[in-house]
Amino acid sequence: MFTKMHQKATATLLELAARSLLSNEPAAIRALEELPRDLFVPLFIAAFLGGHKKILTAMVRVWPFRCLHVGTLSVRESYYEIVEAVIDGLQIPPVRSPSSWGPKLRILDLRQDLDCETTCLETGTTFPFCFQCCIYSRHSILKLEEARHSVRCLGIVNSESELQSAQEPMELLVDLSLSDTLRAKQFLSFLRSKVEQSVGSLHLCCRDLQIDKMSAHRSILQFLDLGCVDHLDVGEADLSEVTTLLARTIHLDSLSLYNIAFKSCQRKNFRTFLNQLGRLDNLQKLILSFFHLTDQLHKLLRVLPPQLDTLCLPLCGLSDRDVTVLSQSSQATHLRLLNLSDNQIFSEDYEPFQTLLEKVSGTLQHLEMSNCLITDSALSAVLPALSQCSHLRVLSFAFNPITMPVLTSLLQHLASLMELKHVVYPVPVHCYEQWNFRGTLDPRKLAEVQAQVKAMLQAVQRDDMTWTTCAE
């Protein structure tokens, strides 16, 4: 107990010292060369959150640790200015300091990561150890250091001085969103100039890449090392352009595509896309929205890895046949999140979806089937299978023509699912003069439904379960 109190008191004193330094920026910058290592982290956190750009730049220049992570830190205003100030502190090209006090910075991580401390625990070796090192790109600091280590072990280099004189590799980790805003474009131009200025010593590692409109960002995509990307999100593109990207992003574990041109999803383009998709052995999450898949889901599932745990296919024109194929797939027994919203899959036969629920019942945690034309008879038919999904945590089936008696039956069946905490249910049809036309919704009737649902939850002792409608 005393040790914990002592550590807390020490942390508080360091924070107070950091705030005191920030009150006088010129003095703080002058003091950095003499600053104790223990004060760097609290000072950086305070400067980052306070938007002290000059101090941030100066601190990065003399950072005494091998890595620096933004981690949980975030700024709402002037984000680009703060991030650019941090990047400006990088020593480009990097230099080796004869002093043991630094600068030692080799990895600058500007991604929002809740699991990241400001610095990693350092090992006793001179090898630049960091949990967040890029492991895929041949330009990564890890690969370069491995190569240098091999050269040293083989004795190819004539002297240690030759190794010392070689440029020290550095790595910049950043998530990028390629949008049409002027400020975003300026930031991308800034990054590009920094990488070019480094003459190969700075590796830009982008793990999460979002592209709002492919046609507007072709030049920057040629510049990026796409071999590092884990999560790719692409909108408003031709399928052939997506396929070209996938050829350079072979380590993806998450792919999201939306508004892909309908005409580009035909025949040869689709086959080539499937070939590239089949190379993504690590893929765990696939989201396709506004993507034409009618009676073609079997082709997609055939190339997807069996360990896929997230499949979102809203607005994909799925048919009953597609649901049947999904229920028979190897992926069906692994899925944790399934979104089939905005597909009219209940227009004829309910049995395929019932079979699908039986297959995913052992793993499914999140299910969305909003606006799927689920009627009373359809929901009643699949309810026994749905109530067997014991791991379900989130259920959303808004905008379906359900009556109050069937909604009541649904609540009673789902009350036994103890992991289920959030349900988004449709406004019953009797609350509308004309179903699903927002202007015809009767607020008084909706309030009565909400009160009944709340009373039923209390009656079955499930106050921990939240039931809401999209009208709330």
C-alpha positions as CSV (number, residue, x, y, z in Angstrom):
1,M,0.0,0.0,0.0
2,F,2.8,2.4,0.9
3,T,4.6,1.6,-2.4
4,K,1.5,2.4,-4.4
5,M,1.0,5.7,-2.5
6,H,4.6,6.6,-3.0
7,Q,4.4,5.9,-6.8
8,K,1.2,8.0,-7.1
9,A,2.8,10.9,-5.2
10,T,5.9,10.7,-7.4
11,A,3.7,10.8,-10.5
12,T,1.9,13.8,-9.2
13,L,5.1,15.7,-8.5
14,L,6.4,15.0,-12.0
15,E,3.1,16.3,-13.5
16,L,3.4,19.4,-11.4
17,A,7.0,19.9,-12.5
18,A,5.9,19.5,-16.1
19,R,3.2,22.1,-15.8
20,S,5.6,24.5,-14.2
21,L,8.0,24.1,-17.1
22,L,5.3,24.7,-19.7
23,S,4.5,28.1,-18.1
24,N,7.7,29.4,-19.5
25,E,8.3,27.9,-23.0
26,P,11.7,29.5,-23.8
27,A,13.1,28.3,-20.4
28,A,11.6,24.9,-20.9
29,I,13.2,24.5,-24.3
30,R,16.6,25.6,-22.9
31,A,16.3,23.1,-20.1
32,L,15.6,20.1,-22.2
33,E,19.3,19.2,-22.6
34,E,19.6,18.9,-18.8
35,L,16.1,17.4,-18.2
36,P,16.0,14.1,-16.2
37,R,14.7,11.2,-18.3
38,D,11.8,10.7,-15.8
39,L,10.4,14.1,-16.6
40,F,10.2,13.7,-20.4
41,V,7.1,11.6,-20.6
42,P,4.9,13.8,-18.3
43,L,6.2,16.9,-20.0
44,F,5.4,15.5,-23.4
45,I,1.9,14.5,-22.4
46,A,1.2,18.0,-20.9
47,A,2.7,19.7,-23.9
48,F,0.7,17.6,-26.4
49,L,-2.6,18.1,-24.6
50,G,-1.9,21.8,-24.1
51,G,-0.9,22.3,-27.8
52,H,2.6,23.6,-27.0
53,K,4.0,23.1,-30.5
54,K,7.5,24.6,-30.0
55,I,8.2,22.5,-27.0
56,L,6.9,19.4,-28.7
57,T,9.3,19.9,-31.7
58,A,12.2,20.6,-29.3
59,M,11.4,17.5,-27.2
60,V,11.3,15.1,-30.1
61,R,14.8,16.3,-31.2
62,V,16.3,15.3,-27.9
63,W,13.9,12.4,-27.0
64,P,16.0,10.0,-24.8
65,F,14.0,6.8,-25.6
66,R,14.0,4.6,-28.7
67,C,10.2,5.1,-29.3
68,L,7.5,7.7,-28.8
69,H,3.8,6.8,-28.9
70,V,0.8,9.2,-28.8
71,G,-1.2,6.3,-27.5
72,T,-4.3,7.6,-25.7
73,L,-3.5,11.2,-26.2
74,S,-5.8,13.2,-28.5
75,V,-6.5,16.8,-29.4
76,R,-9.8,18.0,-31.0
77,E,-8.6,21.3,-32.3
78,S,-5.6,22.0,-34.5
79,Y,-4.8,18.2,-34.9
80,Y,-2.7,18.6,-38.0
81,E,-0.7,21.5,-36.5
82,I,0.1,19.4,-33.3
83,V,1.1,16.3,-35.3
84,E,3.2,18.3,-37.7
85,A,5.0,19.9,-34.8
86,V,5.9,16.5,-33.4
87,I,7.1,15.2,-36.9
88,D,9.2,18.4,-37.3
89,G,11.2,17.3,-34.4
90,L,12.6,14.3,-36.2
91,Q,16.3,14.5,-36.9
92,I,16.3,14.0,-40.7
93,P,18.6,12.5,-41.7
94,P,18.9,10.9,-38.3
95,V,22.2,11.3,-36.5
96,R,23.9,9.2,-33.9
97,S,24.7,11.1,-30.7
98,P,27.9,10.2,-28.8
99,S,26.0,11.1,-25.6
100,S,24.2,8.2,-23.8
101,W,21.4,10.7,-23.1
102,G,20.3,10.9,-26.7
103,P,18.7,11.6,-29.0
104,K,17.8,8.0,-29.4
105,L,14.4,8.2,-31.1
106,R,13.9,5.7,-33.9
107,I,10.1,5.1,-33.9
108,L,7.5,7.8,-33.8
109,D,4.0,6.4,-33.5
110,L,1.2,9.0,-34.0
111,R,-1.7,6.5,-34.1
112,Q,-4.5,6.6,-31.5
113,D,-3.9,3.3,-29.6
114,L,-5.5,2.7,-26.2
115,D,-3.1,-0.1,-25.5
116,C,0.1,2.0,-26.0
117,E,2.2,3.6,-23.4
118,T,4.2,6.7,-24.3
119,T,7.3,4.6,-24.5
120,C,8.0,0.8,-24.7
121,L,10.0,-1.0,-22.0
122,E,13.6,-0.8,-23.2
123,T,15.7,-4.0,-23.2
124,G,19.4,-4.1,-22.5
125,T,20.3,-4.4,-26.1
126,T,21.1,-1.7,-28.6
127,F,18.6,-3.2,-31.0
128,P,15.7,-0.8,-31.4
129,F,13.1,-2.8,-29.7
130,C,9.4,-1.7,-29.9
131,F,6.2,-3.7,-29.8
132,Q,4.7,-1.5,-32.6
133,C,7.6,-2.0,-35.1
134,C,6.5,-2.6,-38.7
135,I,7.1,-6.2,-39.5
136,Y,6.0,-6.5,-43.1
137,S,7.8,-3.8,-45.2
138,R,11.3,-4.4,-46.4
139,H,11.9,-0.7,-45.7
140,S,10.9,-1.1,-42.0
141,I,13.3,-0.3,-39.2
142,L,13.1,-4.0,-38.0
143,K,14.0,-5.4,-41.4
144,L,16.9,-2.9,-41.9
145,E,18.3,-3.6,-38.4
146,E,18.1,-7.3,-39.0
147,A,20.0,-6.9,-42.2
148,R,22.7,-4.7,-40.5
149,H,22.9,-7.3,-37.7
150,S,23.5,-10.1,-40.2
151,V,26.2,-8.0,-41.9
152,R,27.9,-7.4,-38.6
153,C,27.8,-11.1,-37.7
154,L,29.2,-12.2,-41.0
155,G,32.0,-9.7,-40.7
156,I,31.4,-8.2,-44.1
157,V,31.9,-4.6,-42.8
158,N,35.5,-3.7,-42.3
159,S,35.1,-1.8,-39.1
160,E,32.5,-0.7,-36.5
161,S,33.1,2.9,-37.6
162,E,31.5,2.0,-41.0
163,L,28.4,0.8,-39.2
164,Q,28.4,3.9,-37.0
165,S,28.6,6.2,-40.1
166,A,25.7,4.5,-41.8
167,Q,22.4,6.4,-41.6
168,E,20.2,5.4,-38.7
169,P,16.8,4.1,-39.9
170,M,13.7,5.7,-38.5
171,E,10.0,4.8,-38.6
172,L,6.9,7.0,-38.6
173,L,3.7,5.3,-37.8
174,V,0.5,7.1,-38.8
175,D,-3.1,6.4,-39.8
176,L,-4.2,8.2,-42.9
177,S,-7.5,9.4,-44.2
178,L,-7.3,10.6,-47.8
179,S,-10.1,13.1,-48.1
180,D,-10.8,16.1,-50.3
181,T,-10.3,18.7,-47.6
182,L,-7.5,21.2,-48.2
183,R,-5.9,20.7,-44.8
184,A,-5.8,16.9,-45.2
185,K,-4.1,17.4,-48.6
186,Q,-1.6,19.8,-47.0
187,F,-0.7,17.3,-44.3
188,L,-0.1,14.6,-46.9
189,S,2.1,16.9,-48.9
190,F,4.0,17.6,-45.6
191,L,4.5,13.9,-45.0
192,R,5.7,13.3,-48.5
193,S,8.3,16.1,-48.2
194,K,9.6,14.7,-44.9
195,V,10.1,11.2,-46.4
196,E,11.8,12.6,-49.5
197,Q,14.0,14.8,-47.4
198,S,15.2,11.7,-45.4
199,V,16.7,10.2,-48.5
200,G,15.5,6.7,-47.6
201,S,16.2,6.8,-43.9
202,L,12.6,7.5,-42.8
203,H,10.0,4.7,-43.4
204,L,6.4,5.9,-43.4
205,C,4.3,3.1,-42.0
206,C,0.5,3.4,-42.5
207,R,-1.5,0.7,-40.8
208,D,-5.0,2.1,-41.3
209,L,-5.8,3.7,-44.6
210,Q,-9.1,5.4,-45.6
211,I,-9.7,6.6,-49.1
212,D,-12.9,8.6,-49.6
213,K,-12.6,8.9,-53.4
214,M,-10.0,6.9,-55.3
215,S,-9.8,9.1,-58.3
216,A,-8.6,12.1,-56.3
217,H,-5.7,10.4,-54.6
218,R,-3.9,8.3,-57.2
219,S,-0.6,10.2,-56.9
220,I,-0.3,9.9,-53.1
221,L,-1.2,6.1,-53.3
222,Q,1.9,5.7,-55.6
223,F,4.0,7.3,-52.9
224,L,2.7,5.2,-49.9
225,D,4.2,1.8,-48.9
226,L,0.9,-0.2,-49.0
227,G,2.6,-3.3,-47.7
228,C,2.2,-2.0,-44.2
229,V,-1.6,-1.5,-44.3
230,D,-3.7,-3.7,-42.0
231,H,-7.0,-1.9,-42.4
232,L,-8.2,-0.6,-45.8
233,D,-11.3,1.4,-46.3
234,V,-12.2,2.5,-49.9
235,G,-15.2,4.4,-51.2
236,E,-16.3,5.7,-54.7
237,A,-14.0,3.6,-56.8
238,D,-13.9,1.3,-59.8
239,L,-13.4,-2.4,-58.8
240,S,-10.4,-2.6,-61.1
241,E,-8.7,0.2,-59.0
242,V,-9.5,-1.7,-55.8
243,T,-8.0,-4.8,-57.3
244,T,-4.8,-2.9,-58.1
245,L,-4.6,-1.8,-54.5
246,L,-5.2,-5.3,-53.1
247,A,-2.2,-6.5,-55.0
248,R,0.0,-4.2,-52.9
249,T,-1.8,-4.8,-49.5
250,I,-1.4,-8.5,-49.0
251,H,-1.4,-8.5,-45.2
252,L,-4.8,-7.0,-44.7
253,D,-6.9,-8.2,-41.8
254,S,-9.8,-5.7,-42.5
255,L,-11.3,-4.6,-45.8
256,S,-14.2,-2.2,-46.3
257,L,-15.5,-1.2,-49.7
258,Y,-18.5,1.0,-50.4
259,N,-20.1,2.7,-53.4
260,I,-18.1,0.6,-55.9
261,A,-19.2,1.4,-59.4
262,F,-21.9,-1.2,-60.4
263,K,-20.7,-1.6,-64.0
264,S,-17.1,-2.3,-62.8
265,C,-18.3,-5.4,-60.8
266,Q,-19.0,-7.5,-63.8
267,R,-17.4,-10.6,-65.2
268,K,-13.6,-10.3,-65.7
269,N,-13.3,-7.4,-63.1
270,F,-15.1,-9.4,-60.5
271,R,-13.0,-12.6,-61.2
272,T,-9.8,-10.6,-60.9
273,F,-11.0,-9.0,-57.7
274,L,-11.8,-12.5,-56.3
275,N,-8.3,-13.7,-57.2
276,Q,-6.7,-10.9,-55.2
277,L,-9.1,-11.3,-52.3
278,G,-8.2,-15.0,-52.2
279,R,-4.6,-14.0,-51.4
280,L,-5.6,-12.2,-48.2
281,D,-4.9,-15.1,-45.8
282,N,-5.1,-12.9,-42.7
283,L,-8.4,-11.3,-43.5
284,Q,-10.8,-11.3,-40.5
285,K,-13.2,-8.5,-41.4
286,L,-15.0,-7.8,-44.7
287,I,-17.5,-5.0,-45.2
288,L,-19.1,-4.5,-48.6
289,S,-21.8,-1.9,-48.9
290,F,-23.6,-0.8,-52.1
291,F,-21.8,-3.7,-53.8
292,H,-23.7,-5.9,-56.3
293,L,-23.7,-9.5,-55.1
294,T,-27.1,-10.9,-56.1
295,D,-26.7,-14.7,-56.5
296,Q,-22.8,-14.3,-56.4
297,L,-22.1,-14.7,-52.7
298,H,-21.0,-18.3,-53.2
299,K,-18.1,-17.0,-55.4
300,L,-17.0,-14.5,-52.7
301,L,-17.2,-17.0,-49.8
302,R,-15.2,-19.5,-51.8
303,V,-12.1,-17.3,-51.6
304,L,-12.5,-15.9,-48.1
305,P,-10.5,-17.5,-45.3
306,P,-12.6,-19.7,-42.9
307,Q,-11.5,-17.7,-39.8
308,L,-13.3,-14.6,-41.0
309,D,-15.2,-13.3,-38.0
310,T,-16.9,-10.1,-39.3
311,L,-19.0,-10.0,-42.4
312,C,-21.1,-7.0,-43.3
313,L,-23.1,-7.0,-46.5
314,P,-25.7,-4.2,-46.3
315,L,-27.3,-3.0,-49.6
316,C,-25.7,-5.8,-51.6
317,G,-29.0,-7.2,-53.2
318,L,-28.7,-10.5,-51.5
319,S,-31.2,-13.2,-52.4
320,D,-32.6,-16.3,-50.6
321,R,-30.0,-18.3,-52.5
322,D,-27.2,-16.2,-51.1
323,V,-28.4,-16.7,-47.5
324,T,-28.6,-20.5,-48.2
325,V,-25.0,-20.4,-49.4
326,L,-23.9,-18.4,-46.4
327,S,-25.5,-20.9,-44.0
328,Q,-23.6,-23.7,-45.7
329,S,-20.2,-21.9,-45.7
330,S,-17.2,-22.7,-43.5
331,Q,-17.3,-19.1,-42.3
332,A,-20.7,-19.5,-40.7
333,T,-19.3,-21.3,-37.7
334,H,-16.8,-18.6,-36.9
335,L,-18.7,-15.3,-37.4
336,R,-18.9,-12.9,-34.5
337,L,-20.4,-10.0,-36.3
338,L,-23.0,-10.3,-39.1
339,N,-24.7,-7.5,-40.9
340,L,-27.3,-8.3,-43.6
341,S,-29.3,-5.1,-43.3
342,D,-31.1,-3.6,-46.3
343,N,-31.4,-6.9,-48.2
344,Q,-34.8,-8.3,-48.9
345,I,-33.9,-11.8,-47.7
346,F,-37.3,-12.7,-46.1
347,S,-39.5,-12.3,-49.1
348,E,-40.0,-16.0,-49.8
349,D,-38.4,-18.6,-47.5
350,Y,-37.4,-18.2,-43.9
351,E,-35.6,-21.6,-43.6
352,P,-32.2,-20.5,-45.0
353,F,-31.9,-17.7,-42.4
354,Q,-33.1,-20.1,-39.6
355,T,-30.3,-22.5,-40.6
356,L,-27.8,-19.7,-40.7
357,L,-28.7,-18.7,-37.1
358,E,-28.2,-22.3,-36.0
359,K,-24.8,-22.4,-37.6
360,V,-23.6,-19.1,-36.0
361,S,-25.2,-19.6,-32.6
362,G,-21.9,-20.7,-31.0
363,T,-20.0,-17.6,-31.9
364,L,-22.3,-14.7,-33.0
365,Q,-22.0,-11.6,-30.8
366,H,-23.4,-8.8,-33.0
367,L,-26.3,-9.2,-35.5
368,E,-27.9,-6.5,-37.7
369,M,-30.8,-7.2,-40.0
370,S,-32.6,-3.8,-40.3
371,N,-34.9,-3.1,-43.2
372,C,-35.0,-6.7,-44.4
373,L,-38.8,-7.0,-44.7
374,I,-39.0,-9.2,-41.6
375,T,-42.7,-9.8,-40.9
376,D,-44.4,-11.3,-37.9
377,S,-44.4,-14.8,-39.5
378,A,-40.7,-14.5,-40.5
379,L,-39.6,-13.4,-37.0
380,S,-41.8,-16.0,-35.3
381,A,-40.2,-18.7,-37.5
382,V,-36.6,-17.8,-36.8
383,L,-37.1,-16.9,-33.1
384,P,-36.3,-20.3,-31.7
385,A,-32.9,-20.3,-33.5
386,L,-32.3,-16.7,-32.6
387,S,-32.8,-17.5,-28.9
388,Q,-30.1,-20.1,-29.1
389,C,-27.4,-17.5,-29.9
390,S,-26.1,-17.5,-26.3
391,H,-23.2,-15.1,-27.0
392,L,-25.3,-12.4,-28.6
393,R,-24.5,-8.9,-27.2
394,V,-26.0,-6.6,-29.8
395,L,-29.1,-7.1,-32.0
396,S,-30.4,-4.5,-34.4
397,F,-33.5,-5.1,-36.6
398,A,-35.1,-1.7,-37.0
399,F,-37.4,-0.7,-39.9
400,N,-39.2,-4.1,-40.2
401,P,-43.0,-4.4,-40.2
402,I,-43.5,-6.0,-36.8
403,T,-46.6,-5.9,-34.6
404,M,-46.6,-5.3,-30.9
405,P,-47.6,-8.9,-29.9
406,V,-44.7,-10.4,-31.8
407,L,-42.3,-7.8,-30.3
408,T,-43.5,-8.8,-26.9
409,S,-42.9,-12.5,-27.7
410,L,-39.4,-11.6,-29.0
411,L,-38.5,-9.8,-25.7
412,Q,-39.7,-12.7,-23.6
413,H,-37.6,-15.2,-25.7
414,L,-34.4,-13.0,-25.6
415,A,-34.6,-12.2,-21.9
416,S,-32.7,-15.5,-21.2
417,L,-29.7,-14.4,-23.3
418,M,-27.7,-12.9,-20.4
419,E,-24.9,-11.5,-22.6
420,L,-27.4,-9.6,-24.7
421,K,-27.2,-5.9,-23.6
422,H,-28.4,-3.7,-26.6
423,V,-31.4,-4.2,-28.8
424,V,-32.5,-1.8,-31.5
425,Y,-36.1,-2.8,-32.4
426,P,-38.5,-1.6,-35.0
427,V,-41.4,0.8,-34.2
428,P,-44.5,-1.5,-34.3
429,V,-46.7,-0.9,-37.4
430,H,-49.7,0.3,-35.3
431,C,-47.7,3.5,-34.4
432,Y,-47.8,4.6,-38.1
433,E,-50.7,5.8,-40.2
434,Q,-48.6,4.5,-43.1
435,W,-45.9,2.1,-42.0
436,N,-42.3,3.4,-42.1
437,F,-43.2,6.9,-43.2
438,R,-41.6,9.0,-40.5
439,G,-44.1,11.9,-41.0
440,T,-47.0,9.5,-40.1
441,L,-45.5,8.3,-36.8
442,D,-47.7,8.9,-33.8
443,P,-45.5,10.1,-30.9
444,R,-48.1,9.2,-28.3
445,K,-48.3,5.6,-29.5
446,L,-44.5,5.3,-29.7
447,A,-44.3,6.5,-26.1
448,E,-46.8,3.9,-25.0
449,V,-44.7,1.1,-26.7
450,Q,-41.5,2.4,-25.0
451,A,-43.2,2.3,-21.6
452,Q,-44.5,-1.2,-22.2
453,V,-41.0,-2.4,-23.3
454,K,-39.5,-0.8,-20.2
455,A,-42.1,-2.5,-17.9
456,M,-41.5,-5.9,-19.6
457,L,-37.7,-5.6,-19.0
458,Q,-38.3,-4.9,-15.3
459,A,-40.8,-7.8,-15.1
460,V,-38.2,-10.2,-16.4
461,Q,-35.5,-8.6,-14.2
462,R,-33.4,-7.4,-17.2
463,D,-32.7,-3.8,-16.3
464,D,-29.2,-4.3,-17.6
465,M,-30.6,-4.7,-21.2
466,T,-31.2,-1.6,-23.2
467,W,-34.0,-1.6,-25.9
468,T,-34.2,1.4,-28.1
469,T,-35.7,2.4,-31.5
470,C,-34.2,4.5,-34.3
471,A,-36.9,7.1,-33.5
472,E,-35.5,7.8,-30.1
